[in-house]
């Protein structure tokens, strides 16, 4: 790869905006010109501009992150950002080669570059950090080829700040690593099975899942890990709106938990997780979206996954529930899970557990038997199930066993069905937690994603 380390990034930032035919766009405090033929992907904490797949593994990407509050001076902001956005997400060869500091519209601008390894290939990553008005803005640029060198240069030329800083930060306190989230995710951190109808975007060292719908593109972003307090609910209370910075709850002033749909459980790896979905809108705005953050406990750190969808959309929800059947964090061991002990009992599907609201129920016994019942009357109460068991008024009967997190059911005719299984608890707002179980057919259709049915324990 031809080196581009001699690019004077700060001088380029001070130049006039690029005067080509492309129209200038704005994100947060930065103006930029989109490179011709590149794709733009919106993320919770920024945007990613990237080249299309050329079939040869060559790529270039620029990530513009949403500005974050800071009281630290420019040099500390650059160091903190380099540690989290670059060293935290890719294998760099050493410390960055720094350019001379520059000032634009009262902002202090610092930049540095370093080589990184991407499998057998090598690339070059550049970080630009601007500090002013008690906040910092970051741009990360990465490429593993000189093929896009001219487009990258044009992009850098186009960058300029759209806000004038009134004073420089002079406080020496750095951003706390326990609260600052990272930008791009790390594809070497997660082990996932891509949900049906979704596609994997793993350019550079970032990891995202994407799906084009009639109402726009849906994104699930896998972020790097940060330090955990040891309590996922406490972590969620501040991480949610750090991920969705600049947003607020649908009803301003309520807590992040007041109207939230929350779920907690363990992954197939035995790691605790906490997932929250909330209706949010931009501060001062009106349009409401559904935002979700999934936290996974990984030792003394927490992994972060986020996504957004239309307020009534279900694409992301189905994909996240599918992911949870097989999500793993690389480098961590497997913890033993007693699936049979959790399964024993009666599980019902449907909108409720009484009367006509209950569609079906399955009883799993300690001796490895399962019985499926169908309720078609208005009878309610637990005696209904006891009577079914006593009189054996069942729709079907089968035997069950487990192979890791796969439930194997064998019918009386000898046919077998295999399902991924997981157990978890759910609640809405401040209501009590309720126990649930979900199944997903191991022999699923790769061209169609199914809604995950929640079985409620009764």
KOLVEX-603393 format. One record per residue: x, y, z negated of N, C-alpha, C in turn; residue in three letters. Coordinates in pm, whole numbers, plus 50000, padded with zeros to 5 digits. Example, Ala and Ser with C-alpha at 12.3 -4.5 7.8 and 13.67 -1.06 7.14 Angstrom:
513194943149220512304955049220513204967049220ala512854977549292513674989449286512905000349213ser
This chain:
500834988050000500005000050000500865012450000unk500595022150084501375034450092501115042849967unk502175047349895501955054849772501345068449800unk500485072849708499935086349719500155093749588unk501225090049518501495096049388501905110749398unk502325114949517502795128649531501675138649554unk500435133749550499295142849567499245152449449unk499215165149474499125174849365497665177349335unk497135169149245495695169249221495215182649166unk495995188449077495515200749017495505212249117unk496535212649202496525222849306495335221049398unk495005208549425493865205849512492575210549447unk492485208749314491275213149245491105228249253unk492225235349266492155249849269491885255249410unk491975246349509491755250749647490285253349672unk490005260049781488615262349819487935249249849unk486635248949832485875236749858486075232450002unk485985219450022486145213650155485085219350249unk485495223350368484585230550457484125222050574unk484065208950557483575200250663482075201350676unk481525192250755480095192850782479275187050668unk479905178650581479145172450473478665183050374unk477495181050321476905190650229477405188150087unk477675198950016478145198049878477015193049789unk477365184449695476405179349598476885182749458unk475975181849362476295185449224475925174149131unk476835171149039476525162048929477095168048802unk476215171048707476615176548578477395189448603unk478645190548557479395203148569480285203348693unk480215193048776481095192048892480335192649024unk480905199749121480445199249259481385190249338unk480865183249436481685174249516481055172249653unk481855167149746481345163349877481465148349893unk480365141949925480325127449940481145123150063unk482115114150047482855109050163481905102350263unk482125104850388481255099550493481255084250493unk480055078450492479925063850499480025056850365unk480235064250257480315058150124478915056850065unk478785048049967477525046249894477595053649761unk476455058649717476365064849584475465056349496unk475955052949379475205045049283475075052849154unk473845054849108473615062048983473735052448866unk474465056848763474625049048640474085057348524unk473975051148408473425058248292474295070148254unk475605068848265476485079548220477315085648332unk476845084048456477575090048566477115084748701unk477915087548803477645082448937478915076048992unk478745066249078479885059849144479745061449294unk480775066549357480865067549501481835056849547unk481435048349639482295037049676482145033449823unk483205027449876483195022950014482345010450028unk481895007950148481134995850176482084984050186unk481574972150168482374959950176482914958150318unk484244957950332484834956450465485164941950498unk484834932750407485074918650430486504914350407unk487384923750371488794920550349489224923150205unk488304926950121488634929549982489224943349956unk489274951850058489784965450041488654974549991unk488984983749903487944992449848488555005549799unk487675015149780488005027649714486745032049641unk486915038049525485755042449447486135054749366unk485165063449347485315075249262484145075449165unk484445076149037483405076348934483415090048868unk482305097148876482155110048811481295107748687unk481865109848571481165107148446480475119648394unk479355117448328478635128548267479515134948159unk479525148248151480355154948051479925151047911unk480895150747819480645146647681481135157347586unk480435158947474480815168847375482165165247312unk482995175347287484295173047224484785185947160unk485515184447051486195195846988487705194447000unk488155184047069489585181347083490185189947193unk491505192447186492175199747293492295191247418unk492675197647528492685190947658493585178747661unk494805179747601495725168447608495195156247534unk494525158447421493955147147348492765141247422unk491985149747487490865144547567491365135847681unk492455140147746492995132047855493505118647802unk494235119047691494785106647634493675097047593unk492635102347526491515094047485490805088147606unk490585096247708489905091447828490735081047902unk492045083047907492905073247974492835059747904unk492875059947770492825047547694491525040047719unk490415047247729489115040747738488695037947883unk488875047747969488365046348105489315038848197unk490605039348167491585032948255492175020548188unk492925022348079493555010848014492535001147959unk491365006147922490334997447867489604989247971unk489814992248100489044985348203489894978848312unk491204981348313492044975448417493464973648366unk494234965248434495614962248395496554972148463unk496844983248395497754993248452499184989448419unk500114993948504501514989848492502264997448384unk501775008748342502475016548241501725029348211unk502415038748149501805051448116501625059748244unk500655068848244500375076448367501485086348401unk501675088548530502535099248579501705111948580unk502065121648496501235133548477501615144648574unk500605151948619500805164048698500845176048603unk501325187348652501345199348569499915203748538unk499675208548415498335213248379497895224848469unk496595226348483496045237348563494815242748492unk494375254448534493185260648478492245264748591unk490985261148578489985265248676488735269848603unk488335282148628487145288148566487175286848414unk488365288048357488505287248212488645273248157unk488515263048241488675249148199490145245148211unk490615237248115491945231148123491825217848196unk492595216148303492485204248387493795196448381unk493705183748343494865174748338494605162748427unk495685157148482495535145748571496745136648559unk496515123748584497595114048583497245102048668unk498275094848711498085083248796498945071748749unk498525059548783499315047648753498885036448847unk499775026948868499445015148946498695005248858unk497854996948919497154986548845497104973848927unk496894962748858496794949748924495334945748933unk494934941049052493584935949075493744922149138unk493944912149053494244898849103495624899049168unk495694894249292496964894149364497264907749427unk496294916549430496464929649492496884940049390unk497444950949441497804962249356497044974449404unk496774983449310496054995449345496605007449271unk496005018849295496395031349230495155037749169unk495245041449042494115047648973494525061748931unk493605071048945493825085048909492725089448813unk493105096348707492145102048613492305117148613unk491195124248631491155138848620490245142248503unk490765149848406489995153648288489975168848277unk488775174648273488605189048257487985191848121unk488565201148045488095204247910487715218947902unk486515221847853486055235547836484655235947779unk484275247047717482925248747660482565237447563unk483555232847486483345222247386482855209247449unk483295206447570482985193647633484085190147733unk484055177547776485035173147876484315165847988unk484885166948107484355159948224485475151548283unk485145139248324486145129948375485775125048515unk486795123448599486655117048729487715106248739unk487305093948770488235082848787488195078648934unk489365078048997489465074149138490365062049148unk489925051749219490745039649232490655034249374unk491745028349419491775022049551492895011849556unk492725001549637493774991349653494314991249796unk494155002549866494615003450005494845017950041unk495675020450145495835034150194494855037250306unk493965027650334492985028950442492085041050423unk491765044250295490825055050267491525067450213unk492845068550236493625079350178493105093150219unk492785094950347492305107950393490955111550330unk490075101450317488765104150256488925107650108unk489865101050040490095104249899490635118449886unk491565122249974492105135849972491005146149995unk490145143550092489035152750119488105153749999unk487865142349934486995142449816487615150949705unk488915149249681489585157049577489545171949610unk489755175249738489685189249780488305195249752unk487285186849761485915191949747485525194549602unk486265188849508485885190049367486045204349317unk485045209449250485175221949176484145222349065unk484435230248964483555231448848482485241948876unk481265239148833480165248548857479795256348732unk480635255548631480365262148503481645268948456unk481545281248411482705288648361482835286548211unk484045282848167484295280748025484585294147959unk483985296247843484155308947772485355308747678unk485765296547637486915295547547487495281647557unk488795280447530489455267547534489335260647399unk489205247547401489185239947277490565240647212unk490615243247081491905243547012491905235146886unk490835227446865490785218446751491565205846782unk492355200846688493205189246714492555176046681unk491295176146637490615163546606490205156546734unk490585143846747490245136246867488855130446856unk488295126646970486995120146972487095106846899unk486135103946813486165091446737485965079446827unk486865069546821486715057846908485545049146868unk484945051546750483815043346709482515048346770unk482525060146828481285065446884481375068747031unk482565069447087482695073147228482565060847315unk481595060947405481425049547495482305051247616unk482595040247684483465040547800482675042247927unk483385044448036482735047048163482445034448241unk483395029948324483145018348408483315005548330unk482554995448366482624982748297483824974648338unk484044963148276485204954848302484734941348352unk485054938148478484574925648536485274913548475unk486384915748403487084904748338486584902248197unk485574909748154485054908448018483854899148011unk483014899348114481744892248111481744880048203unk481054869648159480754858048244479244857648261unk478764859148385477324859948408476914851148525unk475624847948528474994841848645474124852448709unk474374855648834473634866348902472174862248917unk471234870548870469814867248883469394866249030unk468424857749061467904856949199467434870549248unk467674873449373467314885749445468174897749406unk469114896049314470044906649278471404903849342unk472244914049353473584912349410474624917749313unk475824912349324476934916149236477774926849302unk478054937549228478964948049273480124948349176unk481274942849218482434941849129483644948549193unk483444959949256484554967249315485474972649208unk486784972349235487734976849134487624968049013unk487514974248897487364966448775485994968448712unk485094975148785483754977248733482874965248765unk481784964148693480854953048713479434958248702unk478674956448809477274960548809476474950348887unk475194949448854474234941948934473304952049000unk472944949549125472124958949199470974951749270unk469874959149286468754953949364468034965649430unk467844964749560467084974849633465604971349629unk464774980949589463334979049583462664989849667unk461364988749682460624998649761460605012249693unk460935012749564460955025449491462365029549452unk463375023849519464745027749492465605016349440unk466885019249423467835009049377467775007649226unk467844995249179467924992349036469354988049003unk469854992648888471234990048848471264984348706unk472064974048686472414969348552473924971048540unk474344979348447475764982948434476374976048312unk477504969348335478234962548228479394971548186unk479364976348063480354985848016481414978847930unk482474985947899483524980447814483074980547668unk483864974147583483504973047442484014984947361unk483304988047253483754998047157483704991847018unk484274998746922484304993846785482904993546727unk482584982946652481254981146594481274984046444unk480134988346393479994990346249479784977146176unk479524966446253479224953446194477734950846184unk476924961046215475474959846212474934964946346unk474374955946427473964959646562472844969946563unk471944969346466470864979146462471414993046433unk472384993846342473035006746316473775011646439unk474475002346506475185006146628474215011646732unk473065004946747472085009146847471555023146818unk471435026746691470845039546654471625051346711unk472935049746733473695060846791474175057946933unk474355045146969474865041947102473825044847210unk472525042547180471495043747284471575057247355unk471575068047278471585081247343472995086447368unk474025078747335475355081747387475465076247529unk474845064647551474785059147687473905068047775unk472735071847722471805080347798471905094747747unk473115100047754473365113747710472605123447799unk472005133647738471215143247813469745139447826unk469365128147766467985123447768467415123747627unk466105121947615465445121647486464245112347494unk463685108947378462515100347375461335107247443unk460385099247488459205104547558458535115547478unk458415113347349457875123547258459055129347181unk459475141447210460645147147143460475147446991unk461555144446921461535145146776461335131946704unk460805121746773460645108846708461985101546709unk462125091546622463375084146616463495074946737unk464695070046759464945061146873464195047946857unk463775044446734463095031846709461575033046709unk461015045246701459585047146679458715040046782unk459025041546909458215035347016459005024747092unk460105020447037460985011247110460494996847106unk460754989647215460594975247219461964969147188unk462054962047078463334956747033463344941547035unk464504936047061464694921547062466054918347004unk466134907846923467414903546869467464888346867unk468664883046879468834868546880470294865146898unk470574853146947471944848946975472044844647121unk473184847347182473414842947319473714827947319unk473814822047438474134807747447475524804847393unk476324815347378477674814147322477654814847170unk476484818447114476354819646970476654833446917unk476704843647004476974857346963475664864746939unk475604872446833474404880246804474244891546906unk472984894146944472724905347035471514913146986unk471414925647032470294934446999469974942347125unk468724941547171468314948347294467164957847263unk467254969947317466204979947295465804986347427unk464474987447450463924994647565463105006347515unk463265017847578462585029947536462095037847656unk461005045047637460525054447738461215067847712unk462015072547808462795084647787462625094147905unk462995106647884462975116847989464145126147968unk464545132948075465625142548061465165153847970unk466085159247891465745170047801465185181847879unk463985185947841463315196747911462555192248034unk462645179348067461975174148186460635167748154unk460015161748256458695155848241458635141348287unk459425137748387459365124248442459955114248343unk459185103648317459585093648217460045080948287unk461135075048238461635062348289461765052648173unk461985040048205462225029748104463715026848100unk464335029047986465775026947970466025015647871unk467025007447900467334995947815468824995447786unk469164992747661470544990347620470604976847550unk471554968547590471784955447530473154955447466unk473224952747335474484952047262474764937547224unk476004933147242476414919647206477594920547110unk477464914346993478524914646893479674905746937unk480874911646948482064904246989483164906846887unk483124899646775484064902146667483804915646605unk484854924046597484674937346539484314947746645unk483974943046765483574952046872482174948646921unk481634957347004480314954947061480394957647211unk479884947947289479794949547434478474956447467unk478484964847571477324973247604476894970747748unk475604968047766475004966547898473804976047903unk473644983548011472514992848018471844992248154unk470614997048158469844997148282468685006848270unk468095010348385466885018648387465925012948491unk464645016248474463615011748567462475021548562unk461555020448659460325028348652459595024848523unk458795034148476458135032248347457275019648345unk456695015848459455885003748467456614992548542unk457884994748572458634984848648459004972648566unk459144961248636459514948848568460744942148625unk461354947948731462494941648797463674940048701unk464014950548630465164950148540464894941148421unk463684941748367463344933248253463494918548287unk463004914448404463124900448445464594896548460unk465404905548517466814902448537467564901348405unk467274910248310467954909748181467604897048105unk466344893048109465944880748041466604868648107unk466754868948238467454858148307468914857748263unk469554869448257470964870248219471234864448081unk470304866647989470524862447851470584847247834unk470094839747932470184825147921471624820147933unk472474827748005473834822848032474924833348012unk474604844647952475594855247931476664851047831unk477924853247869479054850347780480064861747784unk480804863347674481914872647668483194864547677unk484014867447776485234859747797486214861747682unk486954851147651487974851947547487474848847408unk486164846447394485594843047264485114828547266unk485224821747153484844807747145483344805647142unk482934793047155481524789247151481144785347008unk480054790846959479544787246827478424776946842unk478404767246752477404756646759476014762146726unk475034758446807473644762746785472764750346777unk471964749346671471054738046654469714741546721unk469614738646851468414742046926467214733746880unk467424721146847466304712646809465644717746681unk466454721646585465894726546459465034738846481unk465454747446572464684759546601463414756546679unk463434745746758462294742646844461144736046771unk461424728146667460374720546598459264730046550unk458034726846588456884735046551455954736746669unk455034746146659454044748546764454314762046830unk454404761746962454694773847039453564776447137unk453064788847139451924792347224452324802947325unk451774801847444451954812147546450634819247567unk450704831647609449494839447629449604852547556unk448514859947554448534873347497448284873447347unk447974862247288447714862047145447754847947092unk447334846246967447404833046905446044828146856unk444984835446885443664831446838442644832246952unk441634823646941440484824347031440844823947177unk440094831647256440294831447401441624837447445unk442314844547356443564850847396444684840647410unk444514828547359445534818147369445274809247489unk446284807547574446124799447693446554784947670unk447714783147609448214769647588449144769247468unk449374757347418450284755447305450994742147321unk452274741847280453054729547283453594726747144unk453364714447098453854710346967455104701846986unk456224705946925457474698346929457694692346791unk457834679146783457984672246656459444668246633unk459754665046507461134661746471461624648746533unk460694640046575461104627146634461304627946786unk461414640246840461714641746982460514640747073unk459304642647022458084642147102457524656247119unk456854658447232456174671247254454794668647310unk453834677047270452434675547309451934689047359unk451374689247479450854701547538449344701647525unk448794712447472447344713847455446864726147532unk445604725847571444984737247638443744741247560unk443624753947525442444758747454441524765747553unk440274761147560439314767247651438074772147577unk438074770947445436914775447366437294787847287unk436354792647206436624804447124437064800546984unk437344787746963437784783146833439074790146794unk439194794246669440424800646623440824794946489unk442054797746451442544792846322443464780946340unk444324778846242445324768246252444714754346244unk443504752846187442874739646182442634734146321unk442484743046418442264738546556443424729746601unk444654733946573445814726246615445954713546533unk445664714546404445724702546321444744691946370unk443544696146409442554686746460443014680446591unk443644688446676444164682946801445194672146775unk446084674746679447124664946648446494652146593unk445514653646503444884641946441444124633646544unk443434640146634442594632946730443304630246862unk444554635346874445364633546996444614638247121unk443954649747109443284655647225444284664547300unk445234658347368446314665547434446164665047585unk446694675047651446734674947796447834665547845unk448994665947777450104657247817451014654747699unk451824644347711452774640647607454104637347673unk455214641247609456524638447666457564637247555unk458764633147593459894632847502460854644047541unk461614648847442462544659747474463904657147409unk464924663247468466284662747414467024675147462unk468264676847415469034688747453470394685047508unk470834692647606472224692647652472684707147647unk473394710547538473774724447510472514733147507unk472424743447592471244752147588470214748447694unk470204735747732469234730747830468284720847762unk466994723847770465954714947718465564705047827unk465664692147795465304681547890464004675147843unk462964675847927461674669647893461404658147989unk461084646647932460814634548010459364630547988unk458604630448097457174627148088456974612248072unk455734608348043455404594148026455594586448156unk455574593448270455784586848399457264585148432unk458144591148349459584589948370460234601648439unk459464611248489460044622948557460654632548454unk461744639048494462444648248404462344662648452unk462254671648356462304686048384463354692148293unk464164701248348465214707648270465014722748270unk465154728648151464934742948135466054749048050unk466544760648093467364768648002466454773547890unk466984773947769466154777747654466894787947568unk466154796947507466744805947409465674810147308unk466124813547188465254817547079465624831747035unk464634839546996464884853446960463694858946884unk463814871246834462724878146765462444891246837unk461174895546834460774907946902459874916146810unk459904929146833458974938046763458794950846844unk457694957646819457424970646880457344980946769unk458124991746781458125002046679458524996646544unk457714999646443458034995146307457224982846266unk456644975846363455904963746331456854952646286unk456334942146221457204931246176457814923646294unk458964917646271459594909146372458804896246388unk458664891246511457984878646537458904869546617unk458794856446593459684846646656459164842346793unk460094841446889459734837647025460754827747081unk460324820947187461184811847262460854813547410unk461874812447496461644813447640462344802047713unk461744798047825462304787547911462454792948053unk463454787648125463614790848267464074778348338unk463324774348442463604762048514465034761948567unk465804751548531467194750448579467244749148731unk466204743448789466144741748934465364753448995unk465814765748963465044777449003465294781049150unk464334788249205464404792949343465404804549350unk466474802949428467514813249437467024825749511unk465894824749578465384835949656464214843049589unk463934839349464462804845249394463074845349245unk462884856749182463054857549038461684856748971unk461604848848866460344846748797460314854748667unk459124859048629458954865348498459164854748390unk459884858348286460144849048176458964849348081unk458374837648059457214836647971457684835647826unk457094843747739457454843647597456514834247522unk457064824247455456274815247371456384819947227unk455244822347166455194827547030455024816146931unk455824816046825455724805246727454544807946634unk453694797546615452504799246531452484788946420unk
